[in-house]
Amino acid sequence: MTYQDTFAAGRRSGASAPYGGRPAAPVPPGRPRRGPGGRRALAAAFWLGLVAAVLPWWLATPPGSLADTTHVLTAAGRITGLVAGYLLLVQVLMMSRLGILERWLGGERLSRVHRDLGATLLVAVLAHLALLVVGYARLERNSILGQVGALLTHYEDMVSAFVATGIMVAVGLTAVRGVRRRMPYELWYHLHLTSYLALLLGYGHQFSNGAQLYEPGPVRTGWIAAYLLVVAALVWGRLVAPLRFNLRHRLRVADVVAESPDTVSIYLTGHRLNQIDLLGGQYFRWRFLNPGGWWQSHPFSLSAAGNGRWLRLTVKVVGRHTADLRDLTPGTRVWAEGPSGTFTAAHRTRERALLIAGGSGIGPLRAMLEELPPGAALIYRARTPADVLLHNELDWLAQARHTSVWYVVGSRDDPGPRQVMSPEGLRRLVPDLTRRDVYLCGPGGLVEEAVRALRRAGVPRRQIHLATFEL
């Protein structure tokens, strides 16, 4: 079978009736695209904060005081300690789920910055510990192990500081991609939350032993104010805003519909759903308040745009928690946090878009199709025809929204899919590829392969959008 024969058969031109008898949500009015101004403001605030964190050491260090290796080591240890303390505050602030951070920085970029700063923070913490231990050991003519023992026994709040360091090392190791992929989501999530404990445990050490922070004055007051601001952001983003949302909308499960043997759609109803500021492609963190699931919170995208009557998420069964979702009963209360994410039509940089989905990754893209201008294109990868989800809705949207849809079915090693997901294959299906925004959602392997093909095809990095779910 030729290349054209393989995929012309999979292309759909539309169907004559709406999906499932439900009309599509109306396309919302255009929203202003987010420019770089917010990102620049946040970047400027970050660097000014870093300078402000280190400046007290600079002003308090007289010229000529770094005359030997011992004093250089201790000075470097103090500098890395100030940097580490500041970066920890920034990291926790980024985990506060303040909407303004996500809107200004973007979900994908926020996640990437959080990951990169986490690695820098870990290096700074370990350097701070190592430099001061070696520096103090030289100063007091002590062994390394002896100096560690002296720090733990003779310095206030030092035990908690060592525990905080251990927590940050553990969190840093679980952030490694290979480790993260092999861990159950619940274990990773709860380990990641211990970074709040690291902030608490490190607080006393900073103010009882920090050379620039233990004396009362404007520097100490400024750091205390920074801690209070970060805690306030956490309380608002993690407690107050979700509580207000759930008291207002009071979501419940309305129905659970099997889309395939291993995929279900969960329909939710509630109060004032038309007042939720929701965009197709966004996600919530869902907590289903039944006996087996109330203690777990998982991020899932909506698979239909907001319509004021119901919300829907489509979930693939990949573990015990998602398997239990098939048995949810109507009326089950739902605690939701969101909506979150900048993986939306409002954040595109070009008028037209190409959407590439794999498996259950079709959910947020299917919702986004309702809000994209006519003329979008969708490439849907699936291993078998049975793995193609929501195809009736996609067929209907292909006609209603003038969207070109290709179902690319087969193993990743089959000649047809390999040819389609190459730079030449993508350009052949979508000749104006480089003038479109591209949205990708699906298994990690598919996304990585598609990004490489898109970059080789000449698509600028700023036009490639990835679904990012967790901070």
N, C-alpha and C positions, 0 to 999 in steps of 0.2 A: 504494500500500500504506500502510495506517495505521501509526501509531507502534506500537501493540500487535502488529499483524501482523508487523512487521519484526523485533521482538525476542522475541516469544513463541516464534517458530520456533527461535530460537537458544538458548533456555533448555533446560537439561538436568536431568533428574530422577535420572539414575543409570544404571548398567549392571549386569549380573548377575554379572560376573566380574572378578577383580582384574586390574590392568594387567599385560600381558606375562606373566601367570602368576606374578608375584612378589607375595607378600603385603606389605601396607603395614607400615612400621615401627611398633611399638607406641608409643602416645602416652606420653611420659614423665610422671612425676609433676609436679605443679605446682611451680614455682620461685618464690621470693619476688621480688616486683617491686622494682626498684631505685627508691629514693626520692631526694629532693633532697639528702640529707645529704652524700653524696660530692661532689656538685657544689659545695656550699657550702664544704666543706673545701678543695677545690682552688682555688676563687675566693679564699678567705681567704689561702691559702698564696701565691698569685700576688701579691696586693696587698701582703702583708707583705714578700715578696721584693723588690718594686719599691721600697718605702719603704727597705728595708735597702740597696738599691743606690745610692740617691740621698742617703741620710742622711749618709755621710761627707763629701760636698761641703758640705752645709749646716753641719755641725759645724766644718769646717776653714775656712769663709769668715767672716772677721771683719766685724762691722757697719761700714758705711760704705765697704767696699772696692769696691762697684759704683757709683762716683761718676761715671763717664762712659760714653759709648757703647762705647768700645773694650773696657772691662772687662765690660760687660754682654754684648757679643757673645761674648767668650771664655768667660765663665761659662755662657752658654746653650749654647755648643759643648761644654763639658765635661759639662753635665747631659745633653744629648741623647746624648753618647757613652756615659755610664753606662747610660742607658735602652736604647740600642741593644745594648750588650753583654749586658744582662740579657735582653732580648727574644730575642736570638739563642740564648742558652742555653735559654730556654723553647721556642723553635721546634724546636730539635734534640731536646730532651727529648720533645716531642710526636711526633716522627718515630721515636722509639726503639722503638715498638710494644710498650711495656709494657702488659700486660693490665689492670692496675689503672686506668690512665688511661682506657681505653676503657670499662671496666665502670662507672666512676664518672661519667664525663662523657657517654658515649654516642658512637657512631661519627659520627652526623650532626653533633652539636654540636661534637665534637672537630675535625672537618674544617672547620666554619664558623669556629671560634675560630682554628684554624691559618691559614686564609686571611685573616681580619681582622687578626690579629697580624702576618702577613707584610707587609701593606700598611703598618701602623704602623711596623714595623721598617725598611722601606725609606725611609719619610719621615724617621725618626729618624737613619738613617745619612747620608742626603743633607744633612739639616739640620746634623748634627755636622760634616761636612766643610765645608760652605759657611760656617757661622758661624765656625769656627776659622780658615779661610783668610782671611776678611775681617777678623776680629779681629786676627790676627797681622800681616796686611798693614798695618793702621792703626797697630799698635803699633810696627812696624819701618819704617814709612814706605816701604813697598814696593808694587809693583803686584800685582794678583791673580795673573797668570801668573808673575811673579818669585817670589812667595811660594810658589806650588805647586812651582816648581823648587827653592826652598830647603828645603821640607819633604822632598822626595824625595831630596835629596843630603846634607842635614845631620842628619836625624833617623833614628835607628835603627828598623828594621822598618817604615818608612813605605811602601816600595814594596809590600811584601806587604799592607799595609792598603789601599792603592789597588786592588790586584788583588782583594782580598776584597770591596771595594765594587762593583767591576765585576761580580763573580759574583752578588752579591745583586741588583743591578739586572737582570741577565739572568734570574735565577730569578723575580724579581717580574714581569717582562714576560711570561714564559711562563705565569704563573698567571692572566693576564687571560683571561676566559672565551672571547672570540672567538679569541684566539691559541691557547689550549689545544685548542680543537675542531679546529683545522686542522693540528695537529702530529701526527706519528706517535707512538703511545704510547711506544715505546722511546726516542725522542729526548727527549720530555718527561721520562720517568722518570730517564734518566741525567743530564740537566741539573739536575733537582731534587736529585739526590744530591750535586751539587757544593756544596750548602750546608754539608756536613760540612767541605769544604775551606775554606770561608769562616770557619768556627769556628777551624780550625787556623791560617790565615793571620792572623786578627785577634788571636790569642792574644798573640803577641810584642809587637805594637803596644800593646796595652792595658797590659802590665806594664813596658814600657820607656819609654813616653811618658805614660801616664795619670797625671795630677797626684795622684790619690788612691791609685794602685795601685803606683807604682814603688818606694816606700819600704817596707822590711820592717815588718810589724806585723799586727794582727788583721784589718784590712780586706783587705790583700793575701792573707793566709792564708785568709780566708773566700771570696774569689773563686776561689782555687786549688782549695779544697774543692768549690765549686760546679762547676767544670770537671770535676773527677775524678768527681763523682757523675753528671754527665751522660754522660761517657764510659763509666762503668760500666753505666748504663742502656742505652746503645747496644750495648755488648758483649753484655749479657744478652739484650736483646730481638731483636737482629739476628743474633747468632751462636750463643750458648749454647743458648737455648730452641729455635730451629729445629734445631740439631744433635741435641739430645736427642730431639726429636720424631721426626726421620727415622731415627735409629738404632733407636728403639723400634718404629716401625711399618713401616718399609721398604716403601713403597708402590710398586706396579707397575701398569701398564696391563693390564687383563684383556680388554677388548673395546671396540670403537668401533662405534657403531650410528648409522646415518643416520636422523634424525628428519624431515628435509625436504631438498630439494636443497642448501640452504645452512646447515643446522644438523645438528650431530652430538652425541650423548651419549657420554661417555667413562666407562667403568666401571673402577674401581680396586679392587684387593685389596691386602692387607697383613697385618701381624701385630697382634694385640690391638686390632682396630678397635673392639671393644665398650668399650674403656677411653678412647676419645677423648671428651672432654666437649664434645659437639657439639649445637647447636640448629639447627632448620630456619630458613633465612634467612641463616645465616652464610656466610662465604666463606673461601677459602684463596688464597694467592699460589702459583701452580703453576709449576714449572720442570721441563719434560720433558727428560730427559737423553738425547736423541738427537742425532745430529750437527748438525742444523739448529736446534735449539731450546734447548740446554743453557744458553746465555748470556742467555736472556730469561725474565723472571719476570712473569706476568700474573695479575691477580686475577679469579677466577671463583667464583660462588656454587655451592653444591651444589643440585641439583635434586631431591633426595630426602632425606628425613630419615635420620638415622643408624639403621642396623639391625644393626650388629655384624658384617656379612658383606661388604659392599661400599660404596664411595662412588661417587657419580655427579655429574658436572658436564655441563651442556648448553650448548653454545657455538655462537653464530652466526658464520659466516664473514664477516669484515669487512675482512680484510687478509691479508698474506702469512703471518704467524704462525698465525692461526686457520685459514687454508686448509691449512697443513701438518699441523694436528692431525688432519685426516681420514685421513692416511696413517700414523698411529701404529701400531706393531705390538705385539701382546700381549707382555708381558714387559719393555717399556720401563720403566726406573727413573724414578721421579718424586720430586722434592724439593718438599716442601710447607711453607708457613709459615702457621700458623693453629691453630684456627679463629679468625676475627675477626668483629667486627660486632655491633651491638646491634639489628639489624633482625630481631627475633625475637618470637615470641608471649610470651616471658617479660617483655618490656619494654612490654607494652601497659598502658594505664591504665583500660580498660573491659573488661567481660566478653566482649562480642562485637566482631567486627572485620569491616571491608570491605576487600577486596584488589582493587587495580586494576593490571592488568598490560598491557604492550604488547610484542608480539613475543617475543624470547627472554627478556624480563624476567619471564616466567612461571616461570622456574626456581626462584628462591628462594621465591616465593609458593606454588608447588606443594609444596615441601618444608615450608613453614610450615603448610599446611593439615592436615598430619598431627598437628600439635601444638596447634592451636587448639581451643577448646571447640566442640561442635556448634552449628550455627546461624550459621556464618560465611557471608559472601557474597563472590562473586568476579565482577568485570567484566573480561573479557579482550578487549582491542582488537587487531584484526588487519586488514591491508589486504585479504587474500583468504582463502578457506577453507584454501588450502595453507599459509598462514602460521600457522595455529593448531597449536601444538606440544603434544604430550603429552595430546591430547584424550581418549584412552581412559582414561588415568590420572585425569584430571579428572572424567570421567563416573563412574568407579568411586568416587572420593572424594566426589563429590556425594551418592551414595547412602550410602556407609559413614559419612561424617561429617555427614550432614544439612546439606549446604552448597548454597546457591543459586548457580548458575553461569550467567552470561550471556555468550555469544560475540557481541561487537559487531563485525561484519565490514563493511569498506568504507573508502573514503577519508575523511580528516578533513574534507573539504568536503562529503561526502554528508549529506543532511538527517537521516537516521537517527542516525548516530554523533554529529553535532553536537547533536542533541536529547538523546541519552543523556548526553553529557558536559557538560551544562548543569546549573546548580543545581537547576532544576525536574526535569530528567530523573533526576538522581541521587536526589533525594528521592522520586520516583515509584517507582523500583526498590527503594529501601531507605528506607522511611518513618522508621525510627529512626536515620537517618544521624548525627545530632549526638550520639548516645549510643554511638557506636562509635569504636574506633581505626581509622584508615585507613592501609593500607600501599600504597606506590606504587613500582613498578619498571618501567622501560621507557625508550624514547627521551626525550631531554631535552624536546622539544616537548610530548609527551604529558603528562609529569610536570608541567611548568609550567602547562599548560592545566588539568589536573585539580586542582592546588593552588588555582588561582584560583577554579575552580568550587566547590570544597569550602569555601573561606573565605567565598565569597558565600552559600553554603548554610548558614552558621553553624557549621561544624565548628571547634572551637578549634585553634589552631596546635599545642598540645602533644599533640593526638590524631592528628596527621599525621606519619607516619614515612616517610622516604626512604632508599633503599638507597644507602650511601656506601661506596666500595671502597678508596680509596687515601690513605695517609699515609706 
